[in-house]
Amino acid sequence: MVYFYAPGRAGENAETFLSGFNGILQVDGYQGYNRLTRPSRKGGDPIRVANCWAHARRKLKEIYDRDGSEIAAEGLRRIAEIYAVEADIRGHAPSQRLSERQTRSAPLVTAFGDWLQAQRRKISGKSRLGEKLAYIHNHWEGLQAFLSDGRVEIDNNCIENLIRPIALNRKNALFAGHDEGGIAWGRIASLIETCKINGVEPFVYLRDTLTAIANGHPQSRLDELLPWSFKPSS
């Protein structure tokens, strides 16, 4: 898990961080990623973006919770059908997931797309519901990415859950003091969250790792100090 600090939300920050990366990038609706899909992208070939169905669902849920919209309810029902397929194939090999998605999910997604366009023709684009439907429409290509690659998840909830503690801490702390402080914060947070992912107690990891470095652990064996290789001292 890597947290990269940037002084703002400009798309060039994502472009800089992902320089040299080619492939599929699973993201939310942040528009700064759009520049990564351009043929003129700096640092590599155009990236294919896979968008998040949880974000699409959230847009409709906001409308339903606000006024009980029947259209939003129907959209949520349709999305639930797509998620039901994912529940059945969770943990399967990518090739199996791809096969099931092409057979079972693709018709549901196509039907949802047809339904989406039908609703957009009937509803004012300036209404709250119209704006939410436009969000889904604008990310439609990326929302279909999971249908053609079994490695891609239907949403990025796993990453969202890992980001949430950092976002809450950012709001509570307000300031890192300096850009360099933000960079250091990102590095420490990366180590701590990677420890959690690998079932390692962060405090024990930091204590033993810093002690090993202070005692002259050779730089040629730094891979032994990474969270997934960590063994607590006896």
LINLIN-V217729 format. One record per residue. N is the residue number from 0. NEAR is the number of other C-alpha atoms within 8 Angstrom. Layout:
BEGIN
n/near
N/NEAR
N/NEAR
END
This chain:
BEGIN
n/near
0/6
1/9
2/8
3/8
4/7
5/8
6/5
7/5
8/7
9/7
10/11
11/7
12/10
13/10
14/14
15/8
16/7
17/8
18/9
19/6
20/7
21/8
22/6
23/8
24/8
25/12
26/10
27/8
28/8
29/6
30/6
31/10
32/10
33/8
34/9
35/10
36/11
37/9
38/6
39/5
40/12
41/8
42/10
43/9
44/8
45/11
46/11
47/9
48/11
49/14
50/14
51/15
52/9
53/10
54/10
55/10
56/11
57/8
58/10
59/15
60/11
61/8
62/13
63/12
64/7
65/6
66/6
67/9
68/8
69/7
70/7
71/13
72/12
73/8
74/11
75/11
76/8
77/10
78/10
79/8
80/9
81/11
82/9
83/8
84/12
85/9
86/7
87/6
88/10
89/7
90/4
91/7
92/7
93/9
94/7
95/10
96/12
97/12
98/8
99/11
100/11
101/11
102/8
103/9
104/12
105/10
106/9
107/11
108/10
109/8
110/8
111/11
112/8
113/8
114/8
115/10
116/8
117/8
118/9
119/12
120/7
121/6
122/9
123/8
124/10
125/6
126/8
127/8
128/11
129/12
130/10
131/10
132/12
133/10
134/9
135/9
136/8
137/7
138/10
139/8
140/7
141/11
142/12
143/11
144/12
145/12
146/11
147/8
148/9
149/13
150/6
151/9
152/8
153/11
154/10
155/12
156/7
157/6
158/7
159/8
160/8
161/9
162/8
163/8
164/8
165/9
166/8
167/8
168/8
169/9
170/7
171/6
172/7
173/6
174/6
175/9
176/6
177/7
178/8
179/6
180/9
181/12
182/11
183/8
184/9
185/12
186/11
187/8
188/11
189/11
190/12
191/9
192/10
193/11
194/14
195/10
196/7
197/8
198/6
199/11
200/8
201/10
202/6
203/9
204/13
205/8
206/8
207/10
208/9
209/8
210/8
211/9
212/9
213/7
214/6
215/6
216/9
217/7
218/5
219/4
220/8
221/9
222/6
223/7
224/9
225/8
226/11
227/6
228/8
229/10
230/4
231/7
232/4
233/2
END
